[in-house]
């Protein structure tokens, strides 16, 4: 059975949880600031008594896409850091 109704309460809880988790990210990053702003816009939309499902869905997709990009960037950064650490280890004779 599929659920056709949009659970705005669950969406509000999720947006609040995401917002809380974003407080752990560095404040000086413009990319993190953009993500925080996007989540705050979503939270504002969800607070409206007559939140339009299509608009909320679009904003949720936008937040999802930003998280995907952030995850990809973090993964790429991790790979670069790993390569740098490998090179440093070789220079120090640790390999």
LINJO-V66831 format. One record per residue. N is the residue number from 1. RES is the residue in one letter. OMEGA is omega as a letter, one per 40 degrees, with the letter a starting at -180 (none if undefined). NEAR is the number of other C-alpha atoms within 8 Angstrom. Layout:
n:N res:RES omega:OMEGA near:NEAR
n:N res:RES omega:OMEGA near:NEAR
//
This chain:
n:1 res:X omega:i near:2
n:2 res:X omega:i near:3
n:3 res:X omega:a near:5
n:4 res:X omega:a near:4
n:5 res:X omega:i near:4
n:6 res:X omega:a near:6
n:7 res:X omega:a near:6
n:8 res:X omega:i near:7
n:9 res:X omega:i near:6
n:10 res:X omega:i near:7
n:11 res:X omega:i near:9
n:12 res:X omega:i near:11
n:13 res:X omega:i near:8
n:14 res:X omega:i near:8
n:15 res:X omega:i near:11
n:16 res:X omega:i near:9
n:17 res:X omega:i near:8
n:18 res:X omega:a near:9
n:19 res:X omega:i near:11
n:20 res:X omega:i near:8
n:21 res:X omega:a near:8
n:22 res:X omega:i near:9
n:23 res:X omega:i near:8
n:24 res:X omega:a near:6
n:25 res:X omega:i near:7
n:26 res:X omega:a near:7
n:27 res:X omega:a near:7
n:28 res:X omega:a near:6
n:29 res:X omega:i near:7
n:30 res:X omega:i near:6
n:31 res:X omega:i near:7
n:32 res:X omega:i near:12
n:33 res:X omega:i near:10
n:34 res:X omega:i near:8
n:35 res:X omega:i near:11
n:36 res:X omega:a near:10
n:37 res:X omega:i near:8
n:38 res:X omega:i near:11
n:39 res:X omega:i near:12
n:40 res:X omega:i near:9
n:41 res:X omega:i near:9
n:42 res:X omega:i near:12
n:43 res:X omega:i near:11
n:44 res:X omega:i near:8
n:45 res:X omega:a near:9
n:46 res:X omega:i near:12
n:47 res:X omega:i near:8
n:48 res:X omega:a near:7
n:49 res:X omega:a near:5
n:50 res:X omega:i near:4
n:51 res:X omega:a near:10
n:52 res:X omega:a near:6
n:53 res:X omega:a near:7
n:54 res:X omega:i near:6
n:55 res:X omega:i near:8
n:56 res:X omega:i near:12
n:57 res:X omega:i near:8
n:58 res:X omega:i near:8
n:59 res:X omega:i near:11
n:60 res:X omega:i near:9
n:61 res:X omega:i near:8
n:62 res:X omega:i near:9
n:63 res:X omega:i near:11
n:64 res:X omega:a near:8
n:65 res:X omega:i near:8
n:66 res:X omega:i near:9
n:67 res:X omega:i near:9
n:68 res:X omega:i near:8
n:69 res:X omega:i near:8
n:70 res:X omega:i near:9
n:71 res:X omega:i near:8
n:72 res:X omega:i near:8
n:73 res:X omega:i near:8
n:74 res:X omega:i near:8
n:75 res:X omega:i near:8
n:76 res:X omega:i near:8
n:77 res:X omega:i near:8
n:78 res:X omega:i near:8
n:79 res:X omega:i near:8
n:80 res:X omega:i near:8
n:81 res:X omega:i near:8
n:82 res:X omega:i near:8
n:83 res:X omega:i near:8
n:84 res:X omega:i near:8
n:85 res:X omega:i near:8
n:86 res:X omega:i near:9
n:87 res:X omega:i near:8
n:88 res:X omega:i near:8
n:89 res:X omega:i near:10
n:90 res:X omega:i near:9
n:91 res:X omega:a near:7
n:92 res:X omega:i near:6
n:93 res:X omega:a near:6
n:94 res:X omega:a near:6
n:95 res:X omega:none near:5
//
